[in-house]
Amino acid sequence: MAKLHTSKASARHRQRHLRVSSRTSHRRGRIRATPITSRCGDRRTMLARALQVWPHELEDTPQARLQIVRKLERTLRAERRRGTAGHWTYDLARHAELLRLYREEVARLPLPERIARRHRRG
């Protein structure tokens, strides 16, 4: 029969590991997901929660919407990279919320911009 390690050093290591893992299990990542139940909020609130934007960037003009769509594209790309890499800060709920916001913003763009975005790949 194999002899188990019961030395004081291995016991201390096990205790330290359990202490650290229990301490970190209740913590959340730095990137917090917007709860899906918050869909009843208005556009400005939802975008401000999902992105780091200034209030003047959330205006309801075509230029401001285009900037928001570009920022959402960049943020979605970064979130996708985190997910495929298996990074600990990846959050599926945040990814889904960003995708929903992106689709809503693209739908509100003027028609020529929507057509250009639909046919662009890259």
N, C-alpha and C positions, 0 to 999 in steps of 0.2 A: 504494500500500500504506500502511496506517496505521502510524504510528510508535508503538512501545511505550514506556511510561515506564520508563526505566532509571536514574532519578536515585537519588542516595544516600538521599534521604528516603523514597522509596517502597520501596526495598530494606530500609531499617531498619524501616519499618512492617510489611512482609511477615514479616521475621524476628521482630519482637515478637509479631505475631499468631500465628505458628506456635509460638512459645515459650509463649504464654499458652494456646492451645488444647491443646497437648500436656500442659501442666501440669494443666489442669482435666479432661481426658478420663478420667483414672484415678480421680478423686475420686467419692465417692458423695454422694448428697443427705443432708440431715440426717435425713430420715425413712427408717428402714431397714425393709425388709420382713422379716417372719418367713418363713423358708424353708418351703416347702410340705412338705418332707420331715420337718419337725418335728411332724407330726400325732400322733406316738406319745407326745408329752408329755402331762402331766396338765392338767386344766382350769385350775388356778391359774397354772401356768407359762405356758401359752399366752396367757391373758388379761393377765398381767403383761407379757409381751413386746409385745403389741399395743396395750395402753392404759397410760396413766399412772394407776395406782391404788395405793392403800395396801393392805397385806396384810389389814387388817380388812374392806376392801370386797369381798374375794374369798370371803367365807363362803358356805356352801352353804345359805342360807335363802331363802325366797321374796322377802323384801324386798331382800336383797342382790342376788339375781338380777335383780329388776326394775330396780334402779339400774344394774347392769351393762348390761342391755339398753338402757336410756336412753342411757348413755354410748356404747355401740356405735352407736346410731342417730345421735347427734351426730357421732361420728367418721366414720361412713360418709358422712353428708351432706357433711362437709368434704372428704373424699377425692373424692367425686363432683364437687364444685365444682372442685377442683384438676384433675381429669381433663378436664372439659368446657372449662375455661379454657386447657388446654394448659400448665399450670404445670410448671416444671422439677422440682419436688419430687414430682410425682405418680408413684406406683409401682403398677403393675398387680398385682404379686404381693402387695403389702400390701393392696390393695383386695380381692382375692380372699380373702385370709386373714381380713380383717375380716368379709366377708360370710359366710364359713363359720362363724366364731365366733358371729356374730349369729344365724344359723339354728339352731345348736346350742343357744344360750341360750334362744331363743324356744321351742324344742321342750321344754326342761326346765321352762318356766314352768308354774304350775298351769293347769288347763283354762280357767277363766273368763278369765284374763289372755290366754291364747292366742287365744281367740275374739274378745275385744275388740281385740287387735292385728290380727287378720286382717281385720276389718271396718272398721277405721279407715283413712281415707285423708286425707293432709294434710301 
